[in-house]
Amino acid sequence: MKKLPRAKSKETLPTGIPEIDRLAESPNCTIHDYVAGVSAYVRGSFNLDAGPKKAAQIRLSSALARALANELGKQLPKLQNRLTTHEQKVAGGLRTANADVSESHPLDGLRLAVELKPINLAVGRAIWNRFGDIRTFAVNIHLKFPFAIVGGVLVVPIYEEVGTAAARKAAAAEEMAAEGSAEAVVEQDQNAGIDDTAPVTAAPSRKSTVHLIKRAIERLVRAGGRKSEADAAHLLEGIAVVVYDPETGKVDGTLPEAGSSLRWEEFIASIAATYRARFED
């Protein structure tokens, strides 16, 4: 039987934010490129309509996944062009799961699965949910694939914007989108009665999230460090907490502390070292 050609995926339209739109044309995307883009999103999200907002979330999700794959490829050349950098449905011990970055092998099955959990706007409301998502992801995958290397990435700004109807609207839309896929954000906005066409009548005020980030770091330090397949399933082989300042568009230099194992470069090194120990010939 002749196979029908696969339907082309719908092209993501430009957002009008240069720092985000250029990510689609950057095959060698870095974490710093991603942070510049997501910072621009945080600063400008209150003026985005539903379409550009959806396009921004899709492009940012893809950029973060590619940044991780690029870094792992440098550490592990055999993984170059072998990592899946979009949501991949995988079997878990409790239920199926979607891995944001993954690698499977014909002999071992799932070898690597990473959960990406950026929090752009609704930090205070979402940070503990995202923390729980990462821990649940680890248990689910390890029960099915005890040798699999499981990672989690939490990306958080040092402030959130609160205090106005516009800020509450954006935060609610952000949180709902995080529960599903970026592609569903428009339908979710409509179902929740969130009107993206409503005029923004006041600028939001800023509230520091540093105290929340520090508490999350304390908990996540204890959640990492899974050294072997015999260790507890709820632990992860590596966790990254990427903290950034949306105003400067740069990664924070002090949080998490160097040596905590949670900084981006430490996370990459940990995942690569564990992969070599378990799967390198």
Rosetta blueprint (number, residue, H / E / L):
1 M L
2 K L
3 K L
4 L L
5 P L
6 R L
7 A L
8 K L
9 S L
10 K L
11 E L
12 T L
13 L L
14 P L
15 T L
16 G L
17 I L
18 P H
19 E H
20 I H
21 D H
22 R H
23 L H
24 A H
25 E H
26 S L
27 P L
28 N L
29 C L
30 T L
31 I H
32 H H
33 D H
34 Y H
35 V H
36 A H
37 G H
38 V H
39 S H
40 A H
41 Y H
42 V H
43 R H
44 G H
45 S H
46 F H
47 N H
48 L L
49 D L
50 A H
51 G H
52 P H
53 K H
54 K H
55 A H
56 A H
57 Q H
58 I H
59 R H
60 L H
61 S H
62 S H
63 A H
64 L H
65 A H
66 R H
67 A H
68 L H
69 A H
70 N H
71 E H
72 L H
73 G H
74 K H
75 Q H
76 L L
77 P H
78 K H
79 L H
80 Q L
81 N L
82 R L
83 L L
84 T E
85 T L
86 H L
87 E L
88 Q E
89 K E
90 V E
91 A L
92 G L
93 G L
94 L L
95 R L
96 T L
97 A E
98 N E
99 A E
100 D L
101 V E
102 S E
103 E E
104 S E
105 H E
106 P L
107 L L
108 D L
109 G E
110 L E
111 R E
112 L E
113 A E
114 V E
115 E E
116 L E
117 K E
118 P E
119 I L
120 N L
121 L L
122 A L
123 V H
124 G H
125 R H
126 A H
127 I H
128 W H
129 N H
130 R H
131 F H
132 G H
133 D H
134 I H
135 R H
136 T H
137 F H
138 A H
139 V H
140 N H
141 I H
142 H H
143 L H
144 K H
145 F L
146 P L
147 F L
148 A L
149 I E
150 V E
151 G E
152 G E
153 V E
154 L E
155 V E
156 V E
157 P E
158 I L
159 Y E
160 E E
161 E E
162 V E
163 G L
164 T L
165 A H
166 A H
167 A H
168 R H
169 K H
170 A H
171 A H
172 A H
173 A H
174 E H
175 E H
176 M H
177 A H
178 A H
179 E H
180 G L
181 S L
182 A H
183 E H
184 A H
185 V H
186 V H
187 E H
188 Q H
189 D H
190 Q H
191 N H
192 A L
193 G L
194 I L
195 D L
196 D L
197 T L
198 A L
199 P L
200 V L
201 T L
202 A L
203 A L
204 P L
205 S E
206 R E
207 K E
208 S E
209 T L
210 V H
211 H H
212 L H
213 I H
214 K H
215 R H
216 A H
217 I H
218 E H
219 R H
220 L H
221 V H
222 R H
223 A H
224 G L
225 G L
226 R L
227 K L
228 S L
229 E L
230 A L
231 D L
232 A L
233 A L
234 H L
235 L L
236 L L
237 E L
238 G E
239 I E
240 A E
241 V E
242 V E
243 V E
244 Y E
245 D E
246 P L
247 E L
248 T L
249 G L
250 K E
251 V E
252 D L
253 G L
254 T L
255 L L
256 P L
257 E L
258 A L
259 G L
260 S L
261 S L
262 L L
263 R L
264 W H
265 E H
266 E H
267 F H
268 I H
269 A H
270 S H
271 I H
272 A H
273 A H
274 T H
275 Y H
276 R H
277 A H
278 R H
279 F H
280 E L
281 D L
